Every structure is written in C-alpha cells, then in structure tokens.
Amino acid sequence: HLKHFLAQKCIVPGDDIFNIGLRLFYYTGSIERDYLYAAPLSESLKEMIVTGDISDPYLTGVFYSWYGDAKVTTHGIDAAIEAFNQGRESFKRADATKSRYEHVMLLANNLGFFLHWKGDLQAAVQCLEEAKALQADNKEILPLSAIDELETVLSQDRGNFEHSLKVVDAELTRLQEDPVLYRVDGHFAKSLKACSLLKLAQRKAFDNFEEDALALRKEALAVSHDAYEHAVASSDGSVDTGTVAR
C-alpha cells in the first residue's frame, strides 16, 4: 500500500511524505532486501534533499545514515563514508535530544566502523568518543552495543585484548536483557569475542605461555561455533544469508 501511495504521489515535497519514504526505504532495503525497489527510492529521496524540499535536519541525518550503509556494496567505502559524514553534519543542526539516538548509531555503528575498516583509526576513535558523550547516561541497549562493538575492535587494534574482552562480555550480558536484540546482534558480539580470544592467545604463545594460549584457542573455537549457530538461528535456519556471513 505504501509503495502504491508513493507512486501515486510521486514522492511530493514535504517532510511528512519524506518520512514515510525514508522508513519504506529502510524496510525494503534492510528487511525485505528488495534492492530493485529500495535503490531507486533512495535516489528519489536524496533528490528531495538536494533540491531543498526537505528542511528537517533530523530526517536528513537519518536518511544519510541508512543511505551510506546501502551504498557500500555498490559504490564502495568512500561513498559510504561521504554519506555518513553528510548525516553527521545534519545531526549537528538537528535538535540534540530528538537526534541523539540516531546520531549515536551513525557514529558508532556506521561511520566509526567504516573508518576503522579503512584504517583511519584516529578518526574512528573520535567517533567513539563523540558517541559516548552523546549517549551519556542513557540506557538503550542498541546504541550501547554499537559503542561497545566499536570499542572492542579499536581495543583489538591497539593490542589491548583484555580490555576488548571485558567490553564485549559486558555487551553480551546487556544484550541478554532483551531477547529480540540478543537474537539479532548476539552472534556479532560473539564473533568479536572469538577474535579477541584468538588475539590474546597469539600474544600468550609469543610470550611462551603455551598452556594459556591453547586454552584461549579452545575457548575461541567454542565461542565461534556458538556465534555461527546463533546466526543461523537468528536467520530462521538459513545458512546462506548476510547475517550468517557477517
């Protein structure tokens, strides 16, 4: 019905219609994986921003956060980072209270991770610190998990494997408070934990603590199997999905 509505209206100017289109873009692209519909829709939404029809910086920020995530597979990491940075600038102009949640997710879950992926660790650390400052004392599980996951990989890169394990264990404990979020994100946290265990095992072996290294490798293997089974379960038994691949 929404697809038909937007087609009839040709995505007429206005923040309200843009908001509907934005959420349909997220649903068709991220949930249905209907890229043949989501991709043209996203370009139509972007055109509304470029022409100045959309005035709400919060909606603009949310769009670029989702748009960048969708563009990485077709246009590469630089295009994704450019979109994320546009979203970041939009959120800076938005109401801080209204935009905080999505702003934190952009910094920690999107921009920070992509900058880390590209090797710009200093910029990724800056995203982490900004996300922490924005999150402050708010207790929502998903933004806190995104922050923990970024901190985990950055701690791994800096060789602080004990700290990375402490952070990811705290995340897993928190995720278990929400069965839905644990189902959709627990496998990723477990994968990060397995990586930290293997990195720490490598260090132990280098320092000639072979028994400790072996125990850590065995634990990493068990956690990896658990992560895989968790991912398959969260994908309704399918092993050929992006969730399991991640």
C-alpha positions in Angstrom: 0.0 0.0 0.0 2.8 2.4 0.8 4.6 1.6 -2.4 1.4 2.4 -4.3 0.8 5.6 -2.3 4.3 6.9 -3.0 4.0 6.0 -6.7 0.7 7.9 -7.0 2.1 10.9 -5.2 5.4 10.7 -7.0 7.1 11.5 -3.6 5.7 15.0 -3.5 7.7 17.6 -1.5 7.2 17.7 2.2 8.8 16.3 5.4 5.8 14.1 6.1 5.9 12.3 2.8 9.7 12.1 3.0 9.4 10.5 6.5 7.2 7.8 5.0 9.5 7.2 2.1 12.5 7.1 4.4 11.0 4.3 6.5 9.9 2.4 3.4 13.5 2.7 2.1 14.8 1.2 5.3 12.2 -1.6 5.3 12.6 -2.6 1.7 16.4 -2.4 1.7 17.3 -3.7 5.1 14.4 -6.1 5.9 13.0 -7.3 2.6 16.3 -6.9 0.7 14.2 -5.6 -2.2 17.1 -3.6 -3.6 15.4 -3.1 -7.0 12.8 -1.0 -5.3 14.9 0.4 -2.4 17.7 1.8 -4.6 15.6 4.0 -6.9 13.5 5.1 -3.9 16.7 6.2 -2.1 17.8 8.3 -5.1 14.4 9.9 -5.2 14.6 10.8 -1.5 18.2 12.1 -2.0 16.9 14.3 -4.8 14.4 15.9 -2.4 17.2 16.8 -0.1 19.4 18.2 -2.9 16.6 20.4 -4.3 15.9 21.8 -0.8 12.4 20.3 -0.5 13.3 18.7 2.9 14.1 21.1 5.7 14.3 18.8 8.7 18.0 18.1 9.6 16.9 15.1 11.7 15.3 13.4 8.8 18.2 14.3 6.5 20.6 12.8 9.0 18.7 9.6 9.3 18.5 9.3 5.5 22.2 9.6 5.0 22.9 7.2 7.8 20.8 4.5 6.0 21.8 5.6 2.6 25.5 5.2 3.3 25.0 1.7 4.7 23.2 0.8 1.5 25.8 2.3 -0.9 28.8 0.5 0.4 28.3 -2.7 -1.7 27.6 -0.8 -4.9 29.7 2.3 -4.7 32.4 1.4 -2.2 33.6 2.5 1.2 34.5 6.1 0.3 30.9 6.8 -1.0 29.5 5.3 2.2 31.8 7.4 4.4 30.8 10.5 2.4 27.2 9.8 3.1 27.8 9.2 6.7 29.6 12.5 7.1 26.7 14.3 5.5 24.4 12.7 8.0 26.8 13.6 10.8 26.7 17.3 9.8 22.9 17.2 9.5 22.5 15.8 13.0 24.7 18.6 14.3 22.0 21.1 13.1 19.1 19.0 14.5 17.5 19.1 17.9 20.1 17.3 20.1 17.5 15.4 22.2 15.5 14.2 19.2 18.5 13.2 17.1 20.7 11.7 19.9 19.8 8.0 19.4 20.2 8.0 15.6 23.3 10.3 15.9 25.0 7.7 18.2 24.1 4.9 15.9 25.6 6.7 12.9 28.8 7.4 14.8 29.3 4.1 16.4 27.6 1.6 14.2 28.2 3.1 10.8 30.9 5.9 10.4 33.2 4.6 13.2 33.2 1.1 11.9 33.7 2.1 8.2 36.6 4.4 9.2 38.1 1.6 11.2 37.6 -0.7 8.2 39.5 1.8 6.0 42.3 2.1 8.6 41.7 5.6 9.8 41.9 4.6 13.5 42.3 8.2 14.8 39.0 9.3 13.2 37.3 6.1 14.3 38.4 6.8 17.9 37.0 10.3 17.6 33.6 8.8 16.5 33.7 6.5 19.5 34.3 9.4 21.9 31.6 11.5 20.3 29.2 8.6 20.5 29.9 8.0 24.2 29.5 11.7 25.0 26.1 11.8 23.2 24.9 8.6 24.8 25.9 9.9 28.3 23.8 8.1 30.9 21.0 6.9 28.6 20.5 3.1 28.9 19.1 2.0 25.5 20.7 -1.4 24.7 21.3 -1.0 20.9 23.3 2.2 21.0 25.3 1.0 23.9 26.0 -2.2 22.0 27.2 -0.3 18.9 29.5 1.7 21.2 30.8 -1.5 22.8 31.4 -3.2 19.4 33.4 -0.2 18.1 35.4 0.0 21.3 36.1 -3.8 21.0 37.6 -3.6 17.6 39.6 -0.5 18.4 41.0 -2.2 21.5 42.0 -5.2 19.4 43.9 -2.9 17.0 45.7 -1.2 19.9 46.7 -4.6 21.4 44.5 -4.3 24.5 42.9 -7.6 24.2 42.0 -8.0 27.9 40.0 -4.7 27.6 38.3 -5.8 24.4 37.1 -9.0 26.2 35.9 -7.0 29.1 33.9 -4.7 26.9 32.4 -7.4 24.7 31.4 -9.6 27.7 29.6 -6.6 29.2 27.8 -6.1 25.9 26.7 -9.8 25.8 25.4 -9.5 29.3 23.4 -6.4 28.4 22.1 -7.9 25.2 20.6 -10.8 27.1 18.3 -8.4 28.8 16.4 -8.1 25.5 15.6 -11.4 23.7 15.0 -9.7 20.4 18.1 -7.6 20.4 20.1 -10.6 21.6 18.8 -12.7 18.7 19.7 -10.1 16.1 23.0 -8.9 17.4 24.4 -11.6 19.8 26.1 -13.5 17.1 28.2 -10.5 16.0 29.3 -9.8 19.6 30.3 -13.4 20.0 32.3 -13.2 16.8 34.2 -10.2 18.1 34.8 -12.1 21.4 36.3 -15.0 19.5 38.6 -12.6 17.6 39.8 -11.1 20.9 40.4 -14.6 22.4 42.5 -15.6 19.4 44.5 -12.3 19.5 45.2 -12.8 23.2 46.2 -16.5 22.6 48.6 -15.3 19.9 50.2 -13.0 22.5 50.4 -15.7 25.1 52.1 -18.1 22.7 54.6 -15.3 21.8 55.4 -15.0 25.5 55.8 -18.8 25.7 52.7 -19.4 27.8 51.6 -22.3 25.6 49.1 -23.8 28.0 47.3 -20.5 28.4 47.4 -20.0 24.6 45.9 -23.4 24.0 43.1 -22.8 26.5 42.2 -19.5 24.8 42.2 -21.1 21.4 39.8 -23.8 22.6 37.5 -21.1 24.1 37.7 -19.1 20.9 36.6 -22.2 18.9 33.7 -22.8 21.2 32.6 -19.2 21.0 32.9 -19.2 17.2 30.7 -22.3 16.9 28.2 -20.6 19.3 28.3 -17.5 17.2 27.6 -19.4 14.0 24.7 -21.4 15.5 23.3 -18.2 16.9 23.5 -16.5 13.5 21.8 -19.5 11.8 19.0 -19.4 14.4 18.5 -15.7 14.0 18.2 -16.2 10.3 15.4 -18.8 10.8 17.7 -21.7 9.9 19.1 -20.4 6.7 22.9 -20.6 6.3 23.0 -18.6 3.1 22.3 -15.1 4.4 24.1 -11.9 5.0 23.5 -12.3 8.8 25.5 -15.6 8.9 28.2 -14.3 6.6 28.7 -11.3 8.9 
